[in-house]
Amino acid sequence: MEKTIRPASGWPMLALFVALLLGGIGLIIMKAIWLGILLLVLSLLLIAPGFIAVEPNSSRVLTLFGAYVGSVKESGFFFVNPFFTRKKVSLRAVTFDVPVIKVNDKQGNPIMIGAVVVYRVSDTYKAAFGVEDYHEFAKTQSESAVRKLAGMYSYDNLEDEDAVVTLRTNSDEVNQQLAREIGDRLEIAGIEVIEARINHLAYATEIAGAMLQRQQATAIIAARSKIVEGAVGMVEMALEQLSKKEVVHLDEERKAAMVSNLMVVLCSDKAATPVLNAGTLHH
């Protein structure tokens, strides 16, 4: 478990170090060589190695002969036991891209998917001793989480009409699930996931063309359904208005012809070319 400590300030010991260093040099000049050498050795070997400078959003994990002593997470200039072993662990946020990989979605369709992950170390003890290299661990586990996520959902609901959440249409829910999945995997390394989101999603090359045609066909069918629905309403309204205002009286045969002509005009994807009848109504 992480233990945060605050070492003594390094400035008083820096003053002592300078005093011993200058004193040793002065004694050597005054021919007190052995005493001067003793002061130099004391300052260079026992005091100088104890200084540490911790930058903002950085930390030092301290161990003594293999035993964990604590973590320094406060920035500043400090003095610690010169025999401590110090390991630097950054507390800054790290952003990296999960490479675009080819996987199968829930329906077995090959897709190309990539993600971006933002994380930072929250537990320096786990980051230093829980895994060998927490940066590489985060990258590997993030890629595994993306692979698992792709297999949990369908790309869209063209094939899985009952799907409530899909990779393409429910980005918020999918990204939240991805962040939870990566966070669970990185907990052993003391890493907190700030954000994880899919930044690339497409069908694999071998089926992309077929799926695009299918999407276009579906869109055309949906559009045609709306057009026909609107056209039927307009024809019904036209017949009702003609009958109500007694503009013209049509028998069933001519009503059918009028409905046919109106439906052709309203549902056609090209502009209609009118044909003017210069004769009577019945010719």
Secondary structure, DSSP 8 states (H G I E B T S, - for coil): ---B---EEHHHHHHHHHHHHHHHHHHHHTT-HHHHHHHHHIIIIIIGGGEEEE-TTEEEEEEETTEEEEEE-S-EEEE--TT-EEEEEE-S-EEEEEEEEEEE-TTS-EEEEEEEEEEEES-HHHHHHTSS-HHHHHHHHHHHHHHHHHHHSBSSTTT-TT-SSBTTT-HHHHHHHHHHHHHHHHGGGTEEEEEEEEEEEEE-HHHHHHHHHHHHHHHHHHHHHHHHHHHHHHHHHHHHHHHHTTS----HHHHHHHHHHHHHHHH-SS--------S-TT-
